[in-house]
């Protein structure tokens, strides 16, 4: 069982990144952080900040579903972020969400205004055979985000 888990955790997800693109002009989202489904921290160990879809309005609804990378600004501090936009097929959501995972350990910041600057698109939403696969792919998204945000040498 441990060997199977290692295999899943190191799975190559590169086939999911065929639609990756860097934007010529970033997309800026600004909204308060609201309570979501409480799965990010509890089930996945990957906390996310859910942006208020009401505040995002037409911009939130118009965003193509998928996984994005960029920067988030909270209380004047910038953080690397990976952002999921969509219905999260694994959980069969009925509501579109915009969830940012800031690549830094921090306390809850519900009710705070968060500005997210999307610099590029990593991949489309995908469904997974289990929680281990979902977590593995999210970790791949995080690594891709870190690579994309490295300063050019």
QUIURCOR-V335340 format. One record per residue. N is the residue number from 1. SS is DSSP state (A for helix, B for strand, O for the rest). PHI is phi in whole degrees, 0 to 359 (NA if undefined). D_LAST is the distance of its C-alpha to the last C-alpha in Angstrom with 2 decimals. Layout:
# QUIURCOR-V335340
[[N SS PHI D_LAST] [N SS PHI D_LAST]]
This chain:
# QUIURCOR-V335340
[[1 O NA 41.74] [2 A 297 38.92] [3 A 294 37.71] [4 A 297 37.75] [5 A 299 35.70] [6 A 300 33.00] [7 A 297 32.92] [8 A 295 32.54] [9 A 295 29.85] [10 O 257 27.67] [11 O 301 28.60] [12 O 275 26.17] [13 O 257 25.93] [14 A 303 23.63] [15 A 296 26.65] [16 A 277 26.55] [17 A 261 23.15] [18 O 288 24.37] [19 O 263 24.53] [20 O 300 20.97] [21 B 206 19.67] [22 B 264 17.34] [23 B 280 19.61] [24 B 290 19.61] [25 B 236 21.37] [26 B 291 21.18] [27 B 255 24.51] [28 B 253 25.72] [29 B 244 28.42] [30 B 220 30.48] [31 B 195 33.35] [32 B 283 35.09] [33 B 276 34.55] [34 B 241 37.67] [35 O 290 39.13] [36 O 253 38.30] [37 O 268 39.86] [38 O 58 38.92] [39 O 256 37.42] [40 A 307 33.76] [41 A 285 34.49] [42 A 289 37.78] [43 A 274 37.43] [44 A 255 33.74] [45 O 71 32.49] [46 O 229 29.78] [47 O 295 30.96] [48 O 234 30.36] [49 B 258 31.15] [50 B 275 33.42] [51 B 276 33.24] [52 O 296 36.65] [53 A 294 37.22] [54 A 299 40.05] [55 A 288 37.77] [56 A 290 35.10] [57 A 56 38.01] [58 A 299 37.47] [59 A 298 33.66] [60 A 297 33.72] [61 A 292 36.28] [62 A 280 34.45] [63 O 300 31.14] [64 O 295 30.71] [65 O 289 31.16] [66 B 146 28.35] [67 B 247 25.31] [68 B 240 22.57] [69 B 230 19.43] [70 B 169 18.49] [71 B 238 19.31] [72 B 241 22.79] [73 B 239 24.32] [74 B 229 27.35] [75 O 51 29.22] [76 O 68 26.42] [77 B 247 23.87] [78 B 266 20.87] [79 B 228 20.34] [80 B 296 18.28] [81 B 213 20.95] [82 B 246 22.14] [83 B 236 25.17] [84 B 256 28.14] [85 B 239 30.35] [86 B 146 33.66] [87 O 252 36.69] [88 O 46 35.26] [89 A 308 37.34] [90 A 301 37.64] [91 A 262 39.61] [92 O 54 41.31] [93 O 298 40.76] [94 O 255 42.93] [95 O 241 40.84] [96 O 290 37.40] [97 B 230 35.01] [98 B 237 31.58] [99 B 237 30.25] [100 B 253 27.04] [101 B 255 25.92] [102 B 281 23.98] [103 O 277 21.77] [104 O 198 23.58] [105 O 283 27.10] [106 O 202 29.46] [107 O 283 33.09] [108 O 303 34.59] [109 O 221 34.09] [110 O 302 36.67] [111 O 86 37.78] [112 O 281 34.62] [113 B 279 32.83] [114 B 238 29.42] [115 B 253 27.05] [116 B 241 24.70] [117 B 250 22.05] [118 B 276 21.50] [119 B 261 18.25] [120 B 191 19.08] [121 B 247 21.69] [122 B 268 21.39] [123 B 195 24.94] [124 O 284 28.63] [125 O 297 30.92] [126 O 218 32.48] [127 O 255 35.50] [128 O 228 35.64] [129 O 280 38.46] [130 O 183 38.18] [131 A 299 36.46] [132 A 300 34.59] [133 A 294 32.98] [134 A 301 32.11] [135 A 297 30.49] [136 A 300 28.57] [137 A 292 27.20] [138 A 298 26.32] [139 A 297 24.38] [140 A 294 22.52] [141 A 301 21.86] [142 A 296 20.55] [143 A 297 18.09] [144 A 299 16.94] [145 A 299 16.62] [146 A 302 14.49] [147 A 296 12.05] [148 A 292 12.16] [149 O 267 11.72] [150 O 294 8.56] [151 O 297 6.28] [152 O 297 3.79] [153 O 265 0.00]]
